[in-house]
Amino acid sequence: MGFGHILSVRPFHVDVPYLEALRERWEEDCKAFIMPWGHMIPTLEDVAYLTGLPVQGEPVVGLERRDYYDDIAELLGPEFVAGRRRPIRSILLGSLSEAVGLRGRRRGTLESLDEFCTRVRGALDLGDRSEERSIRIFVSYLLGRLLFATQSSQMNCKFVLLLRDLAQAGRYSWGAAMLGHLFSLLPSSSQHSQSTGGFTPFLQIWGYTRFPMGRGTLVEGRQTMVPLMTRWEVAPDPRVTDRRAGDVRVALDHYPHEQVVWTPYAGEADASHPAVAAGRPLFDRHLLLLCLGTCEVLYLELVVRTLGWHQPAIEVPSLGREGHSRRRFFAEDRDWDADHGSTVAYWREGGEQVIQQRDLQDSSAYMEDYQARYAGRLWLDRRVMPESQAIRLLEGRLAEQEVELTRLRAEVRILRGELSRARASRDAGASSSAQPAGGDLAVRLQGALDRAEARVRELEEQAREIGAERQGGDVATLQAQMESLRLELEARISGLEAERRTMVSAMEELRDDRTLIRGRLLDAREREREAETARARIAADYEILKDRVLKKRQEQQR
């Protein structure tokens, strides 16, 4: 059904400050994040590479009913509508959690993420339902809790109707619908809410891929795993975990423009990514993203640098096309596909081709217009930071540079190993037909190795120069403060680790004490039962003796 790749992604921690600072930059008029270096928009290419969800196929549209009572009872089971009044238009996510055996499952205080996930997988239980009904319940849980999550505790019943025909459900463009759903919720999440609707893990890894901020790292040994979300780990570096959304805002304001990655998927082969190979014809198209009653515009014209092109200056209001702006439909007992046939046909025809302007030498004209238009939201060259905040910003950037250096050095080691194997294979006398391929591989690996080593040298140089970025500051003092902070953090981490070991040891002792106390308690209860039996026997003997004495006394009286 298209969900196999996303279910293979290992769970990771949510970077709440990062997401909060990112969503504040969402601009509804152009459906883009307003960054200091230009517009940025997650595209279908990002969805296909990062999640593996299908981005081509039938649009996710369908029927809209006044009451879904009968449909829910038929497709999921009568227990989902028992005790509820008609009309029913939503399903409680708690009932789905209970149906899959995960109601009330929470992570323990001392439980690692891997341990928690293993326990949840072991607890997953769909009971003795039929196979088709079990699949519908689990996919509904997946859609409501993950891909199409909202800030509500309910899921719209319209999603369940899409699962009536399970074979047809495998032909939907779930990735495009997920992206449109995320776009539709970002405006409401970005104002006064502390949470973000939509599939936020995708948004988090997308940000790490484009402008790494130190929390996510590519794991060594996962370079060939698909989709790309499986290659990331967000077990955060201790030096950058204790940051707030304000720190991330400042870091984004001053992030080096030249370090933004516009084409992060260069070198990835389509053959390794089925969703990419199938969806590539849509990657350079202006499209409408349909998700049931929501229609969102994907303004690819604003981010053609993701295609490797220079960005031309574009008048943002001119991007709107009549009938293609965001719309919500709340019709009752109507077929959305039939009522909005032109919008659906636009998707099925593949949208409109985005034209490359080949006469551009750079994107400078676009940046001048962009900075003038959004000067009030960029804070470029306008923010006067206190000295303590500037030092904290430099410390954060230095820590992030070290994390990036560690990742790049690991990549260099892997590339060197692959290059050595490729050269050994070529020199070992491979067949004449395979020799050119081996030579090309060696050249590509050498090029990748050179680029990685150059990036390592560049980061090391930036790390050395970071201390000089504070105006009028003393470099030696700042470096000493940074070193003192690093030592203090290491000492704190060591202390926490020792405290954790002490707590674990205390828990083990407590378990032993519990076992001992339980044994003593059982012994005491056994002795109490024996004493009770003895008391009952003594009482019975006393009554017998009492009867005998009374009889003897009566005989004596007679």
C-alpha positions as CSV (number, residue, x, y, z in Angstrom):
1,M,0.0,0.0,0.0
2,G,3.1,2.3,-0.1
3,F,3.8,2.4,3.7
4,G,6.5,-0.2,3.8
5,H,9.5,2.2,3.7
6,I,8.1,4.7,6.3
7,L,7.4,1.8,8.7
8,S,11.1,0.8,8.5
9,V,12.3,4.2,10.0
10,R,13.7,3.8,13.5
11,P,11.9,6.1,16.0
12,F,13.9,9.2,17.1
13,H,13.5,12.1,19.5
14,V,11.5,15.1,18.5
15,D,13.5,18.4,18.4
16,V,10.8,20.7,19.8
17,P,12.8,24.0,19.9
18,Y,14.0,23.4,16.3
19,L,10.4,22.8,15.1
20,E,9.0,25.7,17.0
21,A,11.6,28.1,15.6
22,L,11.1,26.7,12.1
23,R,7.3,27.0,12.0
24,E,7.4,30.6,13.1
25,R,9.0,31.4,9.7
26,W,6.1,30.0,7.7
27,E,4.5,32.5,5.3
28,E,1.0,31.5,4.2
29,D,0.9,33.8,1.1
30,C,3.7,31.9,-0.7
31,K,3.5,28.6,1.2
32,A,7.2,28.9,2.1
33,F,9.6,29.3,5.1
34,I,11.1,32.8,5.1
35,M,14.8,32.2,5.8
36,P,17.6,34.7,5.7
37,W,19.0,33.1,2.6
38,G,15.7,32.9,0.7
39,H,12.4,31.0,0.4
40,M,12.6,27.3,1.4
41,I,9.8,24.8,0.7
42,P,9.7,21.0,1.3
43,T,9.0,19.5,-2.1
44,L,7.9,16.1,-3.5
45,E,11.5,15.2,-4.1
46,D,12.1,15.6,-0.3
47,V,9.1,13.5,0.5
48,A,10.1,10.7,-1.9
49,Y,13.8,10.6,-0.7
50,L,13.2,11.0,3.0
51,T,10.0,9.0,3.6
52,G,9.7,6.6,0.6
53,L,6.0,7.5,0.4
54,P,4.6,7.4,-3.2
55,V,4.2,11.0,-4.5
56,Q,2.6,10.0,-7.8
57,G,-0.7,8.2,-8.5
58,E,-4.3,8.9,-7.8
59,P,-5.1,12.1,-5.8
60,V,-6.3,11.5,-2.2
61,V,-9.9,12.7,-2.7
62,G,-13.2,10.9,-2.1
63,L,-16.7,11.1,-0.8
64,E,-17.8,13.5,1.9
65,R,-20.8,12.2,3.9
66,R,-23.1,13.7,6.4
67,D,-22.9,10.7,8.6
68,Y,-20.2,7.9,8.6
69,Y,-21.9,5.7,11.2
70,D,-22.7,2.8,8.8
71,D,-19.3,3.0,7.0
72,I,-17.3,2.9,10.3
73,A,-19.3,-0.1,11.6
74,E,-18.8,-2.0,8.3
75,L,-15.1,-1.2,7.7
76,L,-13.7,-1.1,11.3
77,G,-16.2,-2.8,13.5
78,P,-19.4,-1.9,15.5
79,E,-17.3,-1.3,18.6
80,F,-16.1,2.0,17.1
81,V,-19.7,3.4,17.0
82,A,-21.1,1.7,20.1
83,G,-22.7,4.2,22.4
84,R,-22.1,7.2,20.1
85,R,-24.9,9.4,18.8
86,R,-25.4,10.0,15.1
87,P,-24.2,11.7,13.0
88,I,-20.6,10.5,13.4
89,R,-17.9,12.4,11.5
90,S,-14.7,11.6,13.4
91,I,-13.1,8.7,15.2
92,L,-11.5,9.0,18.6
93,L,-7.8,8.2,18.4
94,G,-8.0,6.6,21.8
95,S,-10.3,4.0,20.4
96,L,-7.8,3.2,17.6
97,S,-5.0,2.9,20.2
98,E,-7.1,0.5,22.2
99,A,-8.0,-1.5,19.1
100,V,-4.3,-2.1,18.3
101,G,-3.4,-2.9,21.9
102,L,-1.5,0.3,22.6
103,R,-3.8,2.2,24.9
104,G,-2.0,3.8,27.8
105,R,1.5,2.6,26.6
106,R,4.0,5.2,27.9
107,R,7.7,5.3,28.1
108,G,9.2,4.6,31.5
109,T,11.4,7.0,33.3
110,L,14.6,4.9,33.0
111,E,13.5,3.2,29.7
112,S,15.6,3.9,26.6
113,L,13.9,4.7,23.3
114,D,14.9,1.4,21.8
115,E,13.6,-0.5,24.8
116,F,10.3,1.4,24.7
117,C,9.9,0.7,20.9
118,T,10.6,-3.0,21.5
119,R,8.0,-3.2,24.2
120,V,5.4,-1.4,22.0
121,R,6.1,-3.8,19.1
122,G,5.6,-6.7,21.4
123,A,2.3,-5.2,22.8
124,L,0.8,-4.6,19.3
125,D,-2.2,-6.9,19.1
126,L,-5.2,-6.6,16.8
127,G,-7.1,-9.5,18.4
128,D,-9.0,-12.1,16.4
129,R,-10.4,-9.8,13.8
130,S,-10.3,-10.6,10.0
131,E,-7.2,-9.8,8.1
132,E,-8.8,-7.0,6.1
133,R,-10.4,-5.4,9.1
134,S,-7.1,-5.6,11.0
135,I,-5.3,-3.9,8.1
136,R,-7.9,-1.1,8.0
137,I,-7.6,-0.5,11.7
138,F,-3.8,-0.4,11.7
139,V,-3.6,1.9,8.7
140,S,-6.2,4.2,10.2
141,Y,-4.0,4.3,13.4
142,L,-1.0,5.1,11.2
143,L,-2.8,7.9,9.3
144,G,-4.4,9.5,12.4
145,R,-1.4,9.3,14.7
146,L,1.5,9.9,12.3
147,L,1.1,10.9,8.6
148,F,-2.1,13.1,9.0
149,A,-1.8,14.0,12.7
150,T,-3.6,17.1,14.0
151,Q,-3.7,18.9,17.3
152,S,-6.9,17.2,18.0
153,S,-7.6,13.8,19.6
154,Q,-9.8,12.8,16.7
155,M,-9.4,11.7,13.1
156,N,-11.7,12.6,10.3
157,C,-13.8,9.6,9.1
158,K,-13.1,10.5,5.4
159,F,-9.7,8.8,5.6
160,V,-11.5,5.5,6.5
161,L,-13.5,5.5,3.3
162,L,-10.3,5.5,1.3
163,L,-9.5,2.0,2.8
164,R,-12.7,0.3,1.6
165,D,-10.8,-1.1,-1.4
166,L,-7.3,-2.0,-0.1
167,A,-6.0,-2.6,-3.6
168,Q,-7.1,0.9,-4.7
169,A,-5.5,2.3,-1.5
170,G,-2.1,1.2,-2.8
171,R,-2.5,3.5,-5.8
172,Y,-2.9,6.8,-3.9
173,S,-0.2,9.5,-3.8
174,W,0.1,9.4,0.0
175,G,3.3,11.4,0.0
176,A,1.7,14.4,-1.9
177,A,-1.3,14.3,0.4
178,M,0.9,14.2,3.5
179,L,2.8,17.3,2.3
180,G,-0.5,19.2,1.5
181,H,-1.9,18.3,4.9
182,L,1.3,19.6,6.6
183,F,1.0,22.9,4.6
184,S,-2.6,23.3,5.6
185,L,-1.8,23.0,9.3
186,L,1.4,25.1,9.5
187,P,-0.5,28.5,9.6
188,S,-2.6,27.5,12.6
189,S,0.4,25.9,14.4
190,S,2.7,28.9,13.9
191,Q,0.7,31.5,15.9
192,H,-0.1,30.8,19.5
193,S,0.2,27.0,19.7
194,Q,3.0,25.0,21.4
195,S,2.5,22.0,19.0
196,T,2.6,21.5,15.3
197,G,0.1,19.5,13.3
198,G,1.1,17.3,10.4
199,F,3.9,14.8,10.0
200,T,6.5,16.8,11.9
201,P,9.3,14.1,11.9
202,F,9.5,14.6,8.1
203,L,9.8,18.4,8.6
204,Q,12.5,17.9,11.3
205,I,14.7,15.7,9.1
206,W,14.1,17.9,6.1
207,G,15.5,20.9,8.1
208,Y,18.5,18.8,9.2
209,T,19.2,17.8,5.6
210,R,19.1,21.4,4.3
211,F,20.6,23.4,7.1
212,P,22.0,21.2,9.9
213,M,21.7,22.7,13.4
214,G,23.6,20.1,15.4
215,R,20.8,17.9,16.9
216,G,20.5,15.2,14.1
217,T,23.5,13.2,12.9
218,L,23.9,10.7,10.1
219,V,24.7,7.3,11.6
220,E,27.8,5.5,10.4
221,G,26.9,2.2,8.7
222,R,23.5,3.4,7.4
223,Q,24.7,5.1,4.3
224,T,22.8,2.7,2.0
225,M,19.6,2.5,4.0
226,V,16.3,3.6,2.3
227,P,14.5,5.9,2.8
228,L,16.9,8.6,3.9
229,M,15.1,9.2,7.2
230,T,16.5,5.8,8.4
231,R,20.0,7.2,8.2
232,W,19.5,9.8,10.8
233,E,19.7,9.6,14.6
234,V,18.5,12.3,16.9
235,A,20.0,11.1,20.1
236,P,21.2,14.6,20.7
237,D,24.8,15.8,21.4
238,P,25.1,16.7,25.1
239,R,26.5,20.1,24.3
240,V,23.5,21.3,22.3
241,T,20.6,19.7,24.0
242,D,19.8,22.4,26.5
243,R,18.8,25.0,24.0
244,R,15.6,26.9,23.8
245,A,13.6,28.1,20.8
246,G,15.1,31.5,21.2
247,D,18.6,30.1,20.7
248,V,17.5,28.3,17.6
249,R,15.9,31.5,16.3
250,V,19.2,33.4,16.7
251,A,21.2,30.5,15.2
252,L,18.8,30.5,12.1
253,D,19.2,34.3,11.8
254,H,22.9,34.1,11.6
255,Y,23.3,30.7,9.9
256,P,26.1,30.9,7.2
257,H,24.3,31.2,3.8
258,E,27.0,29.3,2.0
259,Q,26.4,26.2,4.2
260,V,22.8,25.8,3.1
261,V,22.5,22.6,1.2
262,W,20.2,23.1,-1.9
263,T,20.8,19.7,-3.6
264,P,21.3,17.2,-0.7
265,Y,20.5,14.2,-2.9
266,A,23.2,14.5,-5.5
267,G,24.9,11.1,-5.9
268,E,21.8,9.1,-4.8
269,A,20.8,6.5,-7.5
270,D,17.1,6.4,-8.5
271,A,17.3,2.6,-8.6
272,S,17.7,2.5,-4.8
273,H,14.6,4.7,-4.2
274,P,11.5,3.3,-5.9
275,A,9.4,6.3,-4.9
276,V,11.9,8.7,-6.4
277,A,12.2,6.8,-9.7
278,A,8.4,6.7,-10.0
279,G,7.9,10.4,-9.0
280,R,10.8,12.1,-10.7
281,P,8.6,13.4,-13.6
282,L,6.8,15.6,-11.0
283,F,9.9,17.1,-9.4
284,D,10.1,20.1,-11.7
285,R,6.4,20.8,-11.9
286,H,4.1,23.4,-10.3
287,L,1.4,21.3,-8.6
288,L,-1.7,21.3,-6.4
289,L,-1.4,19.0,-3.4
290,L,-4.8,17.4,-2.7
291,C,-5.7,15.9,0.6
292,L,-9.5,15.2,0.8
293,G,-11.1,18.6,1.3
294,T,-7.9,20.6,1.2
295,C,-6.0,21.9,-1.8
296,E,-2.6,23.4,-1.3
297,V,-0.3,25.0,-3.9
298,L,3.4,23.9,-4.2
299,Y,5.2,27.0,-5.4
300,L,8.3,25.4,-6.9
301,E,9.1,28.6,-8.8
302,L,10.4,30.1,-5.5
303,V,12.9,27.3,-4.8
304,V,14.4,26.3,-8.2
305,R,17.8,26.3,-6.5
306,T,16.7,22.8,-5.2
307,L,16.8,21.8,-8.9
308,G,20.4,23.1,-9.3
309,W,19.2,26.2,-11.1
310,H,19.8,29.9,-10.4
311,Q,16.8,31.6,-8.7
312,P,15.2,34.4,-10.8
313,A,13.5,37.4,-9.1
314,I,9.8,36.6,-8.9
315,E,6.9,38.9,-7.9
316,V,5.3,36.8,-5.2
317,P,1.7,38.1,-5.6
318,S,1.9,37.0,-9.3
319,L,2.3,33.4,-8.2
320,G,-1.4,33.0,-7.3
321,R,-3.5,31.4,-10.0
322,E,-7.3,31.8,-10.0
323,G,-8.8,28.6,-8.6
324,H,-5.5,27.3,-7.4
325,S,-5.4,28.9,-4.0
326,R,-5.9,26.9,-0.8
327,R,-9.6,25.9,-0.3
328,R,-11.5,23.8,2.2
329,F,-14.7,22.1,1.3
330,F,-17.3,20.9,3.8
331,A,-20.0,19.5,1.5
332,E,-22.2,16.8,2.8
333,D,-22.9,13.6,0.9
334,R,-21.1,14.8,-2.2
335,D,-18.3,13.5,-4.3
336,W,-15.3,15.9,-4.1
337,D,-13.8,14.4,-7.3
338,A,-16.9,15.1,-9.3
339,D,-17.6,18.5,-7.9
340,H,-14.0,19.8,-8.4
341,G,-13.1,17.9,-11.5
342,S,-10.8,20.7,-12.9
343,T,-8.6,20.7,-9.8
344,V,-8.3,16.9,-9.8
345,A,-7.6,16.9,-13.6
346,Y,-4.8,19.5,-13.0
347,W,-3.1,16.9,-10.7
348,R,-3.6,14.0,-13.0
349,E,-2.1,16.0,-15.9
350,G,1.0,16.6,-13.9
351,G,0.5,20.3,-13.2
352,E,2.6,22.9,-15.2
353,Q,6.3,22.7,-16.1
354,V,8.6,25.2,-14.3
355,I,10.8,26.9,-16.9
356,Q,14.5,27.3,-16.2
357,Q,16.0,30.7,-17.0
358,R,19.3,29.8,-18.5
359,D,20.6,33.3,-19.0
360,L,21.0,33.9,-15.2
361,Q,24.6,34.0,-13.9
362,D,23.6,33.9,-10.2
363,S,20.7,34.5,-7.8
364,S,21.8,38.0,-6.7
365,A,18.8,39.9,-8.2
366,Y,16.4,37.6,-6.4
367,M,18.2,38.0,-3.1
368,E,18.1,41.8,-3.3
369,D,14.4,41.8,-4.0
370,Y,13.9,39.1,-1.3
371,Q,15.8,41.0,1.4
372,A,13.9,44.2,0.6
373,R,10.5,42.5,0.7
374,Y,11.1,40.6,4.0
375,A,13.4,43.0,5.8
376,G,11.1,43.1,8.8
377,R,11.1,39.3,9.2
378,L,14.8,38.5,8.5
379,W,16.4,40.6,11.2
380,L,19.5,40.8,9.0
381,D,22.1,43.3,10.1
382,R,19.6,44.7,12.6
383,R,19.8,42.6,15.7
384,V,22.0,43.9,18.4
385,M,22.7,41.0,20.7
386,P,24.0,41.3,24.3
387,E,27.6,40.0,24.8
388,S,26.4,37.0,26.8
389,Q,24.0,36.0,24.0
390,A,26.7,36.4,21.4
391,I,29.0,34.2,23.3
392,R,26.3,31.6,23.7
393,L,25.6,31.7,20.0
394,L,29.3,31.3,19.2
395,E,29.5,28.3,21.6
396,G,26.5,26.7,20.0
397,R,27.9,27.2,16.5
398,L,31.3,25.7,17.6
399,A,29.5,22.7,19.1
400,E,27.5,22.2,15.9
401,Q,30.7,22.5,13.8
402,E,32.3,19.8,16.0
403,V,29.3,17.5,15.4
404,E,29.5,18.1,11.7
405,L,33.2,17.5,11.7
406,T,32.7,14.1,13.5
407,R,30.1,13.1,10.9
408,L,32.3,14.2,8.0
409,R,35.4,12.4,9.3
410,A,33.3,9.2,9.6
411,E,32.3,9.7,5.9
412,V,35.9,10.2,4.9
413,R,36.9,7.0,6.6
414,I,34.1,5.1,4.7
415,L,35.0,6.7,1.4
416,R,38.6,5.9,1.9
417,G,37.7,2.2,2.5
418,E,35.4,2.1,-0.6
419,L,38.1,3.8,-2.7
420,S,40.7,1.3,-1.6
421,R,38.3,-1.6,-2.4
422,A,37.5,-0.1,-5.8
423,R,41.2,0.3,-6.6
424,A,42.0,-3.2,-5.4
425,S,39.2,-4.6,-7.5
426,R,40.5,-2.7,-10.6
427,D,44.1,-3.7,-10.0
428,A,43.2,-7.4,-9.4
429,G,42.4,-7.9,-13.0
430,A,38.7,-7.6,-13.3
431,S,37.1,-8.6,-16.7
432,S,37.6,-6.2,-19.5
433,S,33.9,-5.3,-19.5
434,A,33.9,-4.5,-15.8
435,Q,37.1,-2.5,-15.8
436,P,35.7,0.8,-17.1
437,A,32.9,0.6,-14.5
438,G,35.5,0.0,-11.8
439,G,37.6,3.0,-13.0
440,D,34.5,5.2,-13.1
441,L,33.7,4.1,-9.5
442,A,37.2,4.9,-8.3
443,V,37.0,8.3,-9.9
444,R,33.7,9.1,-8.3
445,L,34.8,7.9,-4.9
446,Q,38.0,9.9,-5.2
447,G,35.9,13.0,-6.1
448,A,33.6,12.4,-3.1
449,L,36.6,11.9,-0.9
450,D,38.2,15.1,-2.1
451,R,35.0,17.1,-1.4
452,A,34.6,15.6,2.0
453,E,38.2,16.4,3.0
454,A,37.8,19.9,1.7
455,R,34.7,20.3,3.8
456,V,36.5,19.0,6.8
457,R,39.4,21.5,6.3
458,E,36.8,24.3,5.8
459,L,35.0,23.4,9.0
460,E,38.3,23.2,11.0
461,E,39.2,26.7,9.7
462,Q,35.8,28.1,10.7
463,A,36.1,26.5,14.1
464,R,39.5,28.3,14.6
465,E,38.1,31.6,13.4
466,I,34.8,31.5,15.3
467,G,36.4,33.1,18.4
468,A,37.3,36.2,16.4
469,E,33.7,36.8,15.4
470,R,32.8,38.7,18.6
471,Q,33.5,42.4,18.0
472,G,36.0,43.9,20.4
473,G,36.3,40.7,22.3
474,D,39.4,39.0,23.7
475,V,39.9,35.7,21.7
476,A,42.0,34.1,24.5
477,T,39.3,34.9,27.1
478,L,36.5,33.6,24.9
479,Q,38.5,30.4,24.2
480,A,39.2,30.0,27.9
481,Q,35.5,30.5,28.6
482,M,34.6,27.9,26.0
483,E,37.1,25.4,27.3
484,S,35.9,26.0,30.9
485,L,32.3,25.5,29.7
486,R,33.3,22.3,27.9
487,L,35.1,21.0,31.0
488,E,32.1,21.9,33.2
489,L,29.7,20.1,30.9
490,E,31.9,17.1,30.7
491,A,32.1,17.0,34.5
492,R,28.3,17.4,34.7
493,I,27.8,14.6,32.3
494,S,30.2,12.4,34.3
495,G,28.4,13.3,37.5
496,L,25.1,12.4,35.9
497,E,26.5,9.2,34.6
498,A,27.8,8.3,38.1
499,E,24.4,9.2,39.6
500,R,22.7,7.1,37.0
501,R,24.9,4.1,37.9
502,T,24.2,4.7,41.6
503,M,20.5,4.8,40.9
504,V,20.7,1.6,39.0
505,S,22.7,-0.1,41.8
506,A,20.2,1.2,44.3
507,M,17.4,-0.2,42.2
508,E,19.1,-3.6,42.1
509,E,19.6,-3.5,45.9
510,L,15.9,-2.5,46.2
511,R,14.9,-5.4,44.1
512,D,17.0,-7.8,46.3
513,D,15.5,-6.2,49.4
514,R,12.0,-6.6,47.9
515,T,12.7,-10.3,47.3
516,L,14.0,-10.8,50.8
517,I,11.1,-8.9,52.3
518,R,8.7,-10.9,50.2
519,G,10.2,-14.1,51.4
520,R,10.0,-13.0,55.0
521,L,6.4,-11.9,54.6
522,L,5.5,-15.3,53.1
523,D,7.2,-17.0,56.1
524,A,5.3,-14.7,58.5
525,R,2.0,-15.4,56.8
526,E,2.8,-19.2,57.0
527,R,3.5,-18.9,60.8
528,E,0.4,-16.9,61.2
529,R,-1.7,-19.6,59.5
530,E,0.0,-22.2,61.7
531,A,-0.8,-20.2,64.9
532,E,-4.4,-19.7,63.8
533,T,-4.7,-23.5,63.3
534,A,-3.2,-24.1,66.7
535,R,-5.5,-21.5,68.3
536,A,-8.5,-23.2,66.7
537,R,-7.3,-26.7,67.9
538,I,-6.8,-25.3,71.5
539,A,-10.2,-23.7,71.4
540,A,-11.8,-27.0,70.4
541,D,-9.9,-28.9,73.1
542,Y,-11.0,-26.4,75.7
543,E,-14.7,-26.8,74.7
544,I,-14.4,-30.6,75.0
545,L,-12.7,-30.3,78.5
546,K,-15.4,-27.8,79.5
547,D,-18.1,-30.2,78.6
548,R,-16.4,-33.0,80.5
549,V,-16.1,-30.8,83.7
550,L,-19.7,-29.8,83.5
551,K,-20.9,-33.4,83.2
552,K,-18.7,-34.5,86.1
553,R,-20.0,-31.7,88.3
554,Q,-23.6,-32.6,87.4
555,E,-23.0,-36.2,88.3
556,Q,-21.4,-35.2,91.7
557,Q,-24.4,-33.0,92.4
558,R,-26.8,-35.8,91.7
